[in-house]
């Protein structure tokens, strides 16, 4: 793999606290990414905002405004995680599809490619910049735009199942599943818009549990134990 886009769950980064940040969890992620960067792999990162805000769960706020709050939650997450990455010796940049003063820089493919060439970890914050599109869609969009080889989906669950394993103890875990089956069976690896975009642009996704020991490194270096979504 030459260029990877890593999607981190906001809730997973909160650890047992469920909201905010768990610094030890984030530092473990940073140490793993540092090893991959040192091996010459170019890393982009997208982070969900669920540890702060889930706009669709609010019934009293206009959907557009709720989604805007969610976008800002992802910016906060990227600023924090970026600083933890810097503390373990990496260079980073945070790109957003809208202006955030001096906090971030405005996204462009050319700028992202320059950052990758300099060995920086590039954080893509703010989703697509538009309401009604999830962070799932944002990560597939950015992966396609910057020609990533694969999307790594680090979740609180260790792969893709044919049912919710929290509700169905007999749920079957897939080692590999096609994006066509994901769409047909609505397996919710990512939302439907993101799934169709991944299918149409032939963008593979690998799903694994973030909280497993060295899960990111193991996924990249051949000890993968999650689910490969093929195209």
Secondary structure, DSSP 8 states (H G I E B T S, - for coil): --EEEEEE-HHHHTGGGSSS--HHHHHHHHHHHHHHHHTT-EEEEEE--TTT--GGG-SSS-HHHHHHHHHHHHHHHHHHHHHHHHHTT--EEEEESS--TTSSEE--HHHHHHHHHTT-EEEEESTTSSTT--HHHHHHHHHHHTT-SEEEEEESSSSEESS-TTT-TT--EESEEEHHHHHHHT--SS-HHHHHHHHHTT--EEEEETTSTTHHHHHHTT---SEEEE-
